[in-house]
Amino acid sequence: MSKILIRGAKVLGGEPQDVLIDGATIAEVGTGLSAEGAEIVEAGGKVLLPGLVDLHTHLREPGREDSETVLTGTRAAASGGYTNVFAMANTFPVADTAGVVEQVWRLGQESGYCDVQPIGAVTVGLEGAKLAELGAMHESAAGVTVFSDDGKCVHDAVIMRRALEYVKAFNGVVAQHAQEPRLTEGAQMNEGVVSAELGLGGWPAVAEESVIARDVLLAEHVGSRVHICHLSTAGSVEIVRWAKSRGIDVTAEVTPHHLLLTDELVRSYNPVYKVNPPLRTERDVLALREALADGTIDIVATDHAPHPHEDKDCEWAAAAMGMVGLETALSVVQETMVETGLLDWAGVADRMSAKPAQIGQATGHGRPVSAGEPANLTLVDTEYRGQVDPAGFASRSRNTPYEGRELPGRVTHTWLRGKATLVDGKLT
């Protein structure tokens, strides 16, 4: 394999350095480096980060290839600076057996744009009634370590307890979509002032918070790991903060859209803003940013949820919930966390690469940018400013809430084990 010399990159936002890649590995980091025959990439002060890791991606394949495929989804991931994504289980058929998770894993291997780690369903068919083949999925070629019924809540406390007990055997983690189903029947948006004025069914904060409270106590009781998907309320932050203070093994994620957008946008009745959990209030947004900064929330995860045009270009009540996010996540984090002074680029690398890799046990990802480490890297032009144009997305779907919005930063290069997947903003 060839050598690549990245010149003048701000590693984790620090002083400019050179980084030499030799094959699949970082060979050297320093200043004034040279290597005969190496391909030269002039970074010009761009920020170099470890390849991003997304613990929460919907790739839709098998079954909904009209929305996304493993190939198009991983191309979108590479465009956004990701080298590893965890694919949620709500496919058709559901990823609740060794056969289905192995299929998704092999499709990821074939795509070559980033590593794909399937997430296994907690219950058969996501129906919440019977545990899925957790052990078989873990022992499969896919080596599943994260289990989730995302899209649905594991609402039965006994089933949740059994799942937490089961995954302890191999240090797995249950990732919970915290939504009490009875409290959210007919819900269309956040329950609050705006929902009352618009006359839309409300999704109350307590529907999320009550499930998180139950599950951190269950995790403490059985001594297992629980991860909270797309945490969205100020109250949820306080419960997770309390649980961590007790030593409970809980981790949590926030999405980029919950760091930036509020329920005021729903006044437009544009279904592009319809998402689960819903956009919350400005107070919630500010609490989530502070919690991500202080480590109460461990990671940023995209919840990339592609939908075909017809599922979003309709009246609000009939529209599907979800937003694409892989190609805009880093820009939103730059705007909400870096440019506000809440995180530096080393903090971004921690929340978007190192920590998600640790939670999901993604070997070879989320590693330091230093000699001897795998060359999973992304180069970011942080000075760039531009309007979001979904026509240029690599994703098969276009349901972004940021169309026409100016966001900072642009990923120019991504390398997966030393192989370029994105060069000068274009997929290889």
Secondary structure, 3 states (H helix, E strand, C coil): CCEEEEEEEEECCCCEEEEEEECCEEEEEECCCCCCCCEEEECCCCEEEECEEEEEECCCCCCCCCCCCHHHHHHHHHHCCEEEEEECCCCCCCCCCHHHHHHHHHHHHHHCCCEEEECECCEHHHCCCCECCHHHHHHCCCCCCEECCCCCCCCCHHHHHHHHHHHHHHCCEEEECCCCHHHHCCCCEECCHHHHHHCCCEECHHHHHHHHHHHHHHHHHHCCCEEECCCCCHHHHHHHHHHHHCCCCEEEEECHHHHHCCHHHHHHCCHHHCCCCCCCCHHHHHHHHHHHHHCCCCEECCCECCCCHHHHCCCHHHCCCCECCCCCHHHHHHHHHHCCCCCCHHHHHHHHHHHHHHHHCCCCCCCCCCCCCECCEEEEEEEEEEEECHHHCCCCCCCCCCECCEEEEEEEEEEECCEEEEECCEEC
